Amino acid sequence: MPPRQIDGSRIRAVRRGRDLSQQQLGNMVGVSGPAVSRWENGQDFPKGEKLPAIAKALHTPLDDLFPHDGPPDLQLLRCDAGLSHAQAAEVINASLAPLGNAESGRRRLSDAYVKPLAKAYGVTEDELLAAQDRSFGVQVPSGGGQASGPRTIEEKINFLLQHGYVGQEAPSDEEIARAVNEHAGTAIVTVGDIVALRTGATTGASDAVRAGLAHALQVEPALFQDDAELGPEARQLLEAFRFIASIHRGQILGLAARGNSTGLSEKMMATIGDLVGELKHKLPDVPGGE
């Protein structure tokens, strides 16, 4: 079923109000009259990419005729652009697999596909990436923006350097390069390579380099795989880094010994304590830690 809500009786009522026969509507959107009849009787649904054409033929706003809940995912963007899987695949000169995998949350789109698809769908690249995150179950505000968690190698390195070393000095590029090479057992990166990854000048890395980065920054190797959506444990770990770092910087008020006068309840304080205790073994050593 398409990602929009389809009410066959609503299609029938609007069609009759426009004084169109089922065959006439079918001709306008490229289907048969019996196909329209099946839609109106609830025996079948029009393909998602047909909905914009139906709304246009009936002179009715798409969202009014076929409403949907929440911001769009990749499938909704494609369908609202009036493109089938095959037509969208032609845009990126690829098979159906990349689109199918991305829309079903199995494998993300190659970076090379983002710009042409965004243009074809009539959205910005950020909006397309936000829709892709939603296809993978990541909640992103309707205006796009950063997903809940870093996505690229550059974002992951900088996130971990910023949030993962509470009360400690984060490793330098030289230290990261040395740790990566030690993990690999041979010299596979230079300091310049690490700088290029950290600044986004280089966007790809071999599996050995990814594993070495995970070792150097004390996280699970899966975190550095581009095509793997972050699991709940990895996302929890990243949020714990961010949360504990914000406490350390004083951005979360009411936790100091002066009396918690800013509104955090005893229950919330206990929850925070439990969270820190549960995640302590996953975090880099912090002052006072075991």
C-alpha angles and dihedrals in degrees: 000000000000117000092250125078112259123199112184093198089056091053090050094049094049092044092052090046088057090049093240127144121226089251092051092051090046091052091051094054100033103256136103127268092246089055089057089048091055090051092051093047092050092243093120141005128234115245113266093245090057094060097082090051092049092050091048092049090051093045090235128130111258094233091051096050097037110020123191135194123242133349120323129273124202095276092053092048091052094046093046088053087057093241128139121215089260094050093048090048089055089055091061095033092237141116122270092261101082093052094042092049093048095046091050094047097246104113131005124241119266112256089243091064097053100078098046093044093048089052092047092048093047095239137110121264090249090053091050092050091048089052089050090053089054090052086057092049096258111139111229127172114259091250091064117235132141117344119234095275136016117288111187129055089251092052093046095050093048093044092053093044091050100043107019103071108061110182092357137091111257115238118269124237088259092053092047092050091049092049092049092051092046090052091049093045091230140056104277099149139035128211087257090057091055091048090051092051093045093050096041095246085123117038102179134062138177121256089253092055092047091051090048092051090052089051093047094048095040101241136118115282091237089068090071097051109109096207098045116093111225112261123223094265094051092047091048090051093051092048090048090054090051094044098048091045090053090052090051091051091049094245092127106063130203096048097096123100091254090093114279091261095160099078113272109140125228088249091054090047090052091048091052090050092051092048093051091047094050093048099038093097090055095052131080112263113284129191110282093015125130 
